[in-house]
Amino acid sequence: MNSTYQKVDNRWNHTFIDIWDDEVMAIWVPIAVYWIQCTIYEVIMKLEIPFFEQYRIHSPEDQKRNKVSFGKVLVMVALQHVVQIILGIAILKGVDHAADQQRHQEAINRYSTLLLPLVTQFLGQSNENCLQLSNQIASFIQGYAVPSIQFFIAMFIVDTHQYVLHRMAHTVKFMYKYMHSHHHRLYVPYAFGALYNHPLEGFLLDTCGAALAFELTGMSPRLGMYFFTFSTLKTVNDHCGYYFPWDPLTAFFGNNVIYHDIHHQPHGIKTNFAQPFFTFWDKLLNTEYHQVMKAKAEAKAKLVEKSQ
């Protein structure tokens, strides 16, 4: 039975939404995490605790450079989340858990059938142990390996989608003036400002990118919830204003709070377009800050040589 929808009226197909259903949780859990995570960072920033202040990228005085009020940032972020919730509810498909479980088991059976001859050859005998081992490996593949691959591919899709649109937003004057310039009113980023965008940009860059990754990888609603939540944590982390060296999102990703902060500064605004996970598009397309600065320095040196 579909646990997301229940028919309660024979004349009108009214439905109740189960907020604990995987598909519904994929909508509201990342949003809840955003507000909780941002609130924690905001409290840390307001208290100015010396232990945390040593890792702060910009001083409280620098934050006055921002051209948008904190209240407006909250309103625009809330608006984007309301749009996400409405769209999410509108496109709910409903999760048939029995059918999902059946497909899951069928996939395990397929992998097990393919693996059985290999396992039998490896063990040198054909018995119940071979079948059991084949099922165990197949269960691992379907339960962990496939979702991990889907997750990684989804990260690649989001990065590609955001790099293309983000770079266009800086190179197409109309897009920057009327859309992306809103986000760059935050010269000194902070956590709540991670999703401070023009509403259209928020929809195209964040909502559509995540939805595209979800659909193309064919991930389950539960995995989608994990992916959207992880993307939210990473996006907020990139704007939080603190470089905590022990933070896994800072330590394990070159595209971190320092990397993105450069993009928000006047000297780096035409660089470091990649977000939110990796830096490979900037490296491949020569838009990484250090590459650009090196190229400019070499060009300047050549001009000096010619003038001598």
Beta strands, then each sheet from edge to edge (+ up, - down):
end
